[in-house]
Amino acid sequence: MGDTLLTVLQAGAPHRVAVRTPEGDASLTAEQVVEESSRLAGALAAAGIARGDRVSLVLPNGPEFVQLLFAVTLLGATASPLNPGYTRDEYAFYLDDLAPRALVVSAGEAKAAREAAPEGALIVDAEPSGDTVRLSHDGSQLGEQASFEAAEADDIALLLHTSGTTSRPKQVPLLHRNLLSSALSIAAHYQLSEDDVSFCVMPLFHVHGLVASVLAQLAAGGSVVVPRRLAGGSFWRSLEQDGVTWFSGSPTLLTMLLDQRPDDSRTHALRFVRSCSAALSHNLFDRMESELEAPLLQAYGMTEASHQISSNPLPPGPRPPESVGLATGTELTTLDEDARVLAAGSPGEVAIRGPGLTPGYLSNPEANAEAFVDGWFRTGDRGVIDEHGYLRLEGRIKELINRGGEKISPYEIEDVLRSHPAVIDAACFALPDNKYGEVVGAAVVVSAPTDPREIVRYCRDRIASFKVPRVLRVVDSLPKTATGKVQRQKLATEVGRELR
């Protein structure tokens, strides 16, 4: 198998349970995952899918997703997972951009994806059957097997899009060796072993769930619990019954799960909980550690880095809640506006380099020229690295609020807003202003009716006057991406329209 994704299944004993559901309706050993993935790869090859082809996966979480991802990449083909919740128009954009040779979809489902499929694309239905997956096309089962040229380390395993929160989504190719390097560094940082069991709460169409929760744990020789559908009740039961030792999620998902926790649930096996994909509030940090009696480790990652860039360490290492920790498997620095490396303690643009980094955006020389400078990848995030190597993020550079020359981090104001007793969630953004260029706008979700002016007064007592929101709206919910990132630009547009 070489240094490809299937390498992660060579760790530990082949007869250990590697992937299972919390419901117990599927349970596969590492050896079975390899066998099933090879069988599925042969069936896809017989259907005409070959090395270098792109295959879009429109599937819910579950062992079937894991098997099919390994199958597609084993062929030397490229998997491009898509959110099963997209609309037809969203599928049309991504599928037109990807131009896949085939779509693998849940049998009888994914109507919007089928309607948006490019002309000539092969549509393959996937249906779980115990520990196996049945594939069919136009009602005929794909049972025939064909030989294929196996993948190599420099083949593109995953083709994903950036989140597109501040610009048009870009295609990010991740090679087998990129993903394997990231999985191994995550496993090493958290000291994962054959005794560990992770529970995958994040969607597998995103690198957070796929690389951190699944590939890293498999690379350590342990087991992964992959639910087909995330539900609070089954999650907390699985933590106790399946001996789950850690899980990783966005702050949005962590909050949801904590709110659904039964009073009698037990989490004695938990070694740690990991938070990534969005900023973590101090309130949630304190609540998680207090209620679960396990360390909460905040991490920082992005698609272009094959996920993890930095993370706070396990105890007894310090894990300050305002920091996303130390570099893991990467080199980390900050750059000034002229791309010069800055000294520790100097705020600037976070830049990285390392074996997990994408070789570059596909067919986008302009974006590559802007992002890659002197061997460093410019993340677009502003941050500070202290003398001990800990990174503190201040927000996306394009999302910083420039009020008359004062650069304001939305993160700082959001922390203050979330500390208000009535505020459940908050987001800050820039609003245009004739005098200052930009001023601070904010939207909050509250637990009880609250006068927005009272929340603004609360802020005045805690932050400098120029950081206090000029406009504050109470909303029912904040618009977020599937992985929990707040869509600040969408909020700014909506609030700006109200003010006109």
Protein Blocks (a to p, Z undefined) as FASTA:
>chain_A
ZZafklmmmgojfkbcfbdcfklpaccdfklmmmmmmmmmmmmmmnopaehiacddddde
djklmmmmmmmmmnopacddddfkbcfklmmmmmmmnopabdcddehiaklmmmmpcghi
acdddddehjbccddeehiacfbccddddddfkbcfbdcddeklmbccddddddfklmmm
mmmmmmmmnopafkbccddfbdfkbfklmmmmmmmmmmnopacdddfbdcfklmmmmmmm
nopabdcddfklmmmmmmmpcfkbccklpmbdcdehiacdfklmmmmmmmnopacddddd
dfklnopabdcdddfbdcdfkbgbjaehiacddddfkopacdehiacddddddjklcfbd
ehilklmmmmpgghiacehiacdddfkopacdebjfklpcceehiacdfklmmmmmmmpm
klmbdcddddddfklopacddddddfbdcdfklmmmmmmmmpcfklpcfbdcddfbdcdd
fkopacfklmmmmmmmmmZZ
